[in-house]
Amino acid sequence: MAQIISSRELARKLNLAPNSVVRAIAAGKVTDCYDTVKKKFDWKKAQKNIWVQSASVIKPKAGVSLSKAIEKIERAEKITDSPGEFISDNWKPKKNIESELSSDQDEGERIDELSEEELTDRIRLTENMPMQQAMRYKEIIDAAINKIKLKQLQLILVPKADVDKAYYNYAAQFKKAILQIPDIISDDVMGAANKIEVINIMKRSLVSVLEDYSHAPEIVIE
């Protein structure tokens, strides 16, 4: 049996101002569920209307966390006339997301201890998923993405003072290695048979030092 409701009742169900529904009627956005003669809405048809579905989504406002928006949705569902009013006819009882994600975990394992790959692999998205569950998934996915970005930043960006210190020590060691060459090759140079052999001895020593310092210095973040 069809449930017929007024424009004001529709606005209440969608948590909108009555004028928003009036504007939607005037714009022809609810013609498939609005009776222009009775000035009433068929609630079952309205739930399938694109504008109604869009208006049903409670979006977090500036300064309001997504978790608060989820709580608002849950409170709204509790006061509706029937448990399936805000969701499709194919709705099935949902599990708490934490229970669902941790159902196959060892006892004592926490969701926040899972890697980003493990966490996202356990999330299952379905076409008829209740809105609040989808929003929970989005919050978890966003957290995983931010965690990955943070790791990338930690590998790429380091304090300038640590970089300066690392390169200063690197240059000091390189200078010391260069200055040690004469002491290292002096005996070989004095025993060389000719000028060409002396040059080769010097080149080998220089190449050896340059190869030792051909890599970037290790930067230790303090």
C-alpha positions in Angstrom: 0.0 0.0 0.0 1.4 3.4 -1.0 2.3 5.8 1.7 1.1 9.3 0.8 2.9 12.2 2.5 2.8 16.0 2.2 5.6 18.2 1.0 6.3 19.3 4.6 6.5 15.7 5.7 9.0 14.9 2.8 11.1 17.9 3.9 11.1 16.6 7.5 12.2 13.1 6.4 15.0 14.6 4.3 15.9 17.1 7.0 15.4 20.0 4.5 13.6 23.3 4.6 10.1 23.1 3.2 11.0 25.7 0.5 13.6 23.2 -0.9 10.9 20.8 -1.7 8.7 23.5 -3.2 11.6 24.5 -5.5 12.2 20.9 -6.5 8.5 20.6 -7.5 8.6 23.8 -9.5 11.8 22.7 -11.3 10.2 19.4 -12.2 12.6 17.2 -10.3 10.0 15.1 -8.6 7.4 14.5 -11.3 7.6 10.7 -10.9 6.6 10.7 -7.3 4.5 13.9 -6.9 0.7 14.1 -7.5 0.0 17.6 -8.8 -3.8 17.1 -8.1 -3.5 15.8 -4.6 -0.4 17.9 -3.9 1.1 14.8 -2.2 4.1 12.5 -2.6 4.2 8.8 -2.9 6.9 8.0 -0.4 7.9 4.6 -1.9 8.4 6.2 -5.4 10.1 9.2 -3.8 12.8 7.0 -2.4 13.8 6.0 -5.9 13.8 9.6 -7.2 17.2 11.0 -8.0 16.7 14.3 -6.4 15.3 12.7 -3.2 18.3 10.3 -3.0 20.7 13.2 -3.5 18.9 15.3 -0.8 19.0 12.3 1.5 22.8 12.3 1.7 23.9 14.2 4.7 27.2 15.8 3.9 29.6 17.0 6.5 29.8 20.8 6.8 32.9 22.9 7.4 34.1 22.2 10.9 32.0 19.0 11.3 33.7 15.7 11.1 32.5 12.9 8.9 31.8 10.8 12.0 29.3 13.4 13.2 27.5 13.2 9.8 27.3 9.4 10.1 25.8 9.8 13.6 23.3 12.2 12.2 22.2 9.7 9.6 21.9 6.9 12.1 19.7 9.2 14.3 17.6 10.1 11.3 17.0 6.4 10.5 15.9 5.6 14.0 13.0 8.1 13.8 11.7 7.0 10.3 8.4 5.2 9.9 10.0 1.9 8.8 13.5 0.6 9.0 14.1 0.6 5.2 12.9 4.0 4.4 16.3 5.6 3.6 17.7 2.6 1.8 16.8 0.4 -1.1 14.4 -2.6 -1.2 17.4 -4.8 -1.4 18.7 -3.6 2.0 20.1 -6.3 4.3 21.1 -6.0 7.9 24.6 -4.6 8.1 27.4 -5.5 10.4 29.4 -3.0 12.3 32.3 -2.0 10.1 34.9 -2.7 12.7 33.4 -6.2 13.3 33.3 -6.9 9.5 36.9 -5.8 9.0 38.2 -7.7 11.9 36.1 -10.9 11.5 39.0 -12.8 10.0 41.8 -11.3 12.2 43.6 -13.1 14.9 42.4 -12.4 18.4 43.9 -9.1 19.7 44.7 -7.7 16.2 43.6 -4.1 15.8 42.4 -2.4 12.6 44.8 0.4 13.0 47.7 -2.1 13.0 46.8 -3.4 9.5 48.8 -2.2 6.6 47.1 0.1 4.0 47.0 -2.9 1.5 45.5 -5.3 4.1 42.9 -2.7 5.2 41.7 -1.8 1.6 41.7 -5.5 0.6 39.2 -6.3 3.3 36.7 -3.5 2.3 33.9 -4.8 0.1 31.8 -2.2 -1.7 28.3 -3.2 -2.9 25.7 -1.4 -5.0 23.0 -1.4 -2.3 25.3 -0.5 0.6 23.7 1.7 3.2 24.9 5.3 3.0 26.4 5.4 6.5 28.4 2.3 5.9 29.7 3.7 2.6 30.7 6.9 4.5 32.5 4.8 7.1 34.4 3.1 4.3 35.3 6.4 2.8 36.7 7.7 6.1 38.8 4.6 6.5 40.1 4.8 2.9 40.9 8.5 3.3 42.9 7.6 6.4 44.8 4.9 4.6 45.6 7.3 1.7 46.8 10.0 4.2 49.0 7.4 5.9 50.6 6.5 2.6 51.2 10.2 1.7 52.8 10.7 5.1 55.2 7.9 4.6 56.1 9.3 1.2 56.7 12.7 2.7 58.9 11.2 5.4 61.1 9.6 2.8 61.3 12.6 0.5 61.3 15.6 2.9 63.9 15.9 5.6 64.9 18.9 7.8 67.3 21.3 6.0 69.6 21.2 9.1 70.1 17.5 8.8 70.9 17.8 5.0 73.4 20.5 5.6 75.1 18.5 8.4 75.3 15.3 6.3 76.8 17.1 3.3 79.3 19.0 5.4 80.6 15.8 7.0 80.6 14.2 3.5 82.7 17.0 2.1 85.1 16.9 5.0 85.7 13.2 4.6 86.2 13.6 0.8 88.7 16.4 1.4 90.6 14.2 3.9 90.7 11.3 1.4 92.1 13.5 -1.3 94.8 14.9 0.9 95.9 11.4 2.0 96.7 10.4 -1.6 100.3 11.8 -1.6 101.1 9.9 1.6 99.6 6.7 0.2 101.3 6.8 -3.3 104.7 8.4 -2.4 106.6 5.2 -2.2 105.2 3.9 -5.4 105.9 7.2 -7.2 109.5 7.2 -6.0 110.0 3.7 -7.3 108.3 4.3 -10.7 110.4 3.7 -13.8 109.1 6.6 -15.8 106.7 9.6 -15.9 103.9 7.5 -17.5 103.9 5.1 -14.6 103.8 8.0 -12.1 100.8 9.4 -13.8 99.0 6.0 -13.8 99.7 5.6 -10.1 98.1 9.0 -9.4 95.1 8.4 -11.6 94.4 5.0 -10.0 94.4 6.6 -6.5 92.2 9.5 -7.6 89.7 7.2 -9.3 89.6 5.0 -6.2 88.7 8.0 -4.0 86.1 9.3 -6.5 84.4 5.9 -6.7 84.2 5.7 -2.9 82.4 9.1 -2.8 80.3 8.7 -5.9 77.1 8.1 -3.9 75.0 10.6 -2.0 75.6 10.8 1.8 73.4 9.0 4.2 71.1 11.5 6.0 70.3 10.7 9.6 67.2 12.5 10.9 67.8 13.5 14.5 
